[in-house]
Amino acid sequence: MKRIVTLFSLLIAALLVACSSTPSAIQAHVGQQLYTQVGFWTYKNRHETVNYGVDRFIPVNTPVNIVKVNAKVVEFTLTDGGPKRVLINTEKYTQKDMDQLFSRYFADSKISLQSFTSAERNAIERGKIEKGMSKNAVLLARGYPPAHETHSTNDDEWKYWKSRFSTMIVYFKDGKVSRIKH
């Protein structure tokens, strides 16, 4: 019996090592140019997935080069130059691992903005949330609200952080922004 337990333990350990060394699908994107799929903000070249709305805004469809990916971070540069930037996944806020989160931020093609009104396109390009915007327009403008406070984008109330100490709540009626509480 002791021998079976030892063999079973060795088998489990081998499987864990094999799984941990297997590159995820997102590793294949290292060295590639991709496009941002949502607008998001970086502070001191870091973007934490709570998505504080401060410092440098990176709009949807911005071309980026993926430098490094692991379970917690994606390092990237803007294709027009500048320093490395880091997307940091804090799973308690996103409730997603990096494999699930990556496609929310990056893809190999741009998102068409043609289906949005000109006012929505303008707000999306500036990273602003304005009354009358659709939920999809808000997601493209500002990214996903942290999942620990907004459990589903089907909800009619989304909470975003403007800074570490300041929030805003976006209210929807019939799928459009009805009001914003700062």
Buried (B, 14 or more C-beta within 10 A) or exposed (E): EEEEEEEEEEEEEEEEEEEEEEEBEBEEBBEEBBBBBBBBBBBEBBBBBBBBBBEBBBBBBBEBBBBEBEEEBBBBBBEEEEEEBBBEBEBEBBEBEBEEBBEBBBBEEEBEBEEBEEEBBEBBBEBBBBEEBBBBBBBBBBBBBBBBBBEEBEEEEBBBBBEEEEBBBBBBEEEBBEEBEE
